[in-house]
Amino acid sequence: MNIKALIIMTCTIFSFACNKNNIPLQTVPQVDLNKYMGKWYEISTIPQRFQKGCVCTKAEYSLINNEYVKVVNTCRNETPDGEVKQIEGKAFVAKKGNGTKLKVQFFWPFKAKYWIIDLADDYSWAVVGHPNRKYLWILSRTTEMDNEIYQNIIKSLEEQNYDTSLLVRTNQNCNISE
């Protein structure tokens, strides 16, 4: 092996070993899926192309059986009075993970990891992420979240090596009865 190849290999291994995102993302120990079902409001998110223009974002989960969850995501386009956008999908519960790891599918055959990485004891709020740390949602059963709780979640996310500067608060100033 020549010296140039050895240097490249060493640098590659070193950069991989030092990359803080290589630390595995931790989920909560267990989720009671029956308690998790119902309506959730998005408090903040790392913006994604598929949610462009969304305000008043909410998700509703219905447990079909122990392996399958119906997912309905709804938002308004651009403003609280904007056109309602809705998409329906399904989530599959991972065999291992105690209900903490799901794979969500909105378009066949694509499935995305949906990991519950933080959760209130009373299921009043949840944090959902992806092991690559490019996807993140802070959810609440209500349209608003206490700032102290939110700041504690942010601190926890930073400990999990999320770049919380990417988070954007979701406008939930809308008619929630819809």
VOGU-3710 file (C-alpha; in Angstrom, 3 decimals, decimal comma):
1> mnikaliimt> 0,000/0,000/0,000  1,457/3,358/-0,906  1,770/6,211/1,576  -0,918/8,320/-0,134  -3,517/5,532/0,158  -2,529/4,954/3,793  -2,969/8,646/4,618  -6,379/8,788/2,905  -7,529/5,642/4,692  -6,307/6,928/8,080
11> ctifsfacnk> -8,003/10,306/7,587  -11,236/8,647/6,541  -11,268/6,343/9,573  -10,362/9,221/11,895  -13,084/11,514/10,554  -15,656/8,721/10,794  -14,644/7,921/14,373  -14,789/11,584/15,410  -18,101/12,417/13,769  -20,491/13,048/16,642
21> nniplqtvpq> -23,451/11,980/14,484  -22,093/8,439/14,473  -23,303/8,146/18,046  -26,466/6,036/17,769  -29,709/7,946/18,258  -31,449/6,829/21,432  -35,175/6,210/21,600  -37,291/6,193/24,722  -37,291/2,757/26,408  -40,905/1,911/25,561
31> vdlnkymgkw> -44,071/3,385/24,044  -47,608/2,281/24,803  -48,998/2,643/21,288  -52,584/2,816/22,548  -51,692/5,915/24,595  -49,701/7,385/21,697  -52,644/7,268/19,278  -54,740/10,346/18,635  -54,113/13,925/17,567  -50,712/15,638/17,774
41> yeistipqrf> -49,866/19,233/16,881  -46,477/20,119/15,452  -44,736/22,620/17,726  -41,507/22,818/15,736  -39,623/20,924/13,063  -36,505/20,830/10,965  -38,145/22,035/7,729  -38,469/19,493/4,941  -39,340/19,960/1,288  -42,474/17,841/1,628
51> qkgcvctkae> -43,834/20,235/4,284  -43,068/23,441/2,379  -45,619/26,135/3,123  -47,329/24,184/5,899  -48,793/25,953/8,929  -51,235/24,606/11,499  -49,681/21,173/11,026  -51,134/18,210/12,863  -50,986/14,441/12,698  -53,569/11,883/13,725
61> yslinneyvk> -52,658/8,284/14,466  -55,029/5,321/14,703  -53,848/1,879/15,763  -55,209/-0,696/13,330  -53,466/-3,642/14,984  -50,218/-4,227/16,890  -48,180/-3,911/13,707  -49,927/-1,167/11,729  -50,894/2,468/12,375  -52,996/4,701/10,137
71> vvntcrnetp> -51,373/8,151/9,759  -53,196/11,288/8,590  -51,126/14,485/8,320  -52,917/17,778/7,765  -51,762/21,363/7,369  -52,865/24,637/5,854  -51,007/26,125/2,902  -49,036/29,281/3,836  -51,608/30,895/6,181  -54,062/29,776/8,889
81> dgevkqiegk> -56,847/30,383/6,351  -55,006/28,712/3,472  -56,092/25,634/1,578  -56,115/22,436/3,644  -53,492/19,916/2,534  -53,795/16,329/3,728  -51,938/13,105/3,169  -52,721/9,637/4,471  -50,180/6,949/5,084  -49,388/4,034/7,312
91> afvakkgngt> -46,746/3,212/9,834  -45,347/-0,207/10,558  -44,208/-1,043/14,075  -40,715/-2,534/14,211  -40,552/-6,025/15,714  -37,763/-4,807/18,005  -38,027/-1,460/19,703  -40,900/-1,711/22,220  -43,124/0,537/20,111  -40,436/3,233/19,872
101> klkvqffwpf> -39,452/2,601/16,248  -41,836/2,776/13,327  -41,473/3,007/9,570  -43,866/5,478/7,971  -45,001/5,071/4,380  -46,850/7,711/2,375  -45,762/6,512/-1,060  -45,088/2,882/-1,917  -42,433/1,493/-1,752  -40,694/4,219/0,309
111> kakywiidla> -40,626/3,957/4,098  -39,018/6,430/6,481  -37,790/5,796/10,008  -39,956/7,373/12,680  -38,264/7,028/16,051  -39,797/8,321/19,266  -36,773/9,799/21,016  -38,450/11,673/23,867  -41,897/11,400/25,402  -43,724/12,919/28,369
121> ddyswavvgh> -44,770/10,413/31,011  -48,395/11,435/30,453  -48,044/11,388/26,630  -48,753/15,135/26,456  -45,760/15,765/24,184  -43,367/13,719/22,067  -40,216/14,153/20,020  -39,812/12,176/16,810  -36,557/11,876/14,934  -34,540/9,907/12,428
131> pnrkylwils> -31,131/8,290/13,072  -29,500/10,599/10,497  -30,679/13,596/12,571  -31,947/15,442/9,476  -35,600/14,965/10,436  -37,140/16,124/13,688  -40,588/16,969/15,002  -41,581/18,260/18,429  -45,236/17,369/18,957  -47,840/18,242/21,570
141> rttemdneiy> -51,413/17,252/22,320  -52,189/20,982/22,402  -51,325/23,771/19,973  -49,000/25,409/22,496  -46,187/24,079/24,658  -44,882/25,497/27,918  -41,579/27,273/27,184  -39,745/25,562/30,060  -40,710/22,132/28,683  -39,685/23,242/25,187
151> qniiksleeq> -36,273/24,467/26,390  -35,692/21,183/28,269  -36,493/19,285/25,060  -34,017/21,476/23,153  -31,314/20,751/25,734  -32,006/17,016/25,455  -31,853/17,193/21,653  -28,485/18,921/21,795  -27,247/16,080/24,031  -28,400/13,709/21,256
161> nydtsllvrt> -26,282/15,750/18,782  -29,147/17,430/16,953  -28,462/20,842/15,429  -31,323/22,657/17,164  -30,543/25,881/15,295  -32,325/24,245/12,334  -35,627/23,997/14,232  -38,461/26,277/13,123  -41,525/26,904/15,290  -44,802/25,966/13,589
171> nqncnise> -47,562/28,543/13,373  -50,496/26,950/15,204  -52,589/30,125/15,322  -55,515/28,576/13,500  -58,923/26,995/13,859  -58,099/23,695/15,603  -61,619/22,269/15,323  -61,025/21,273/11,697
//
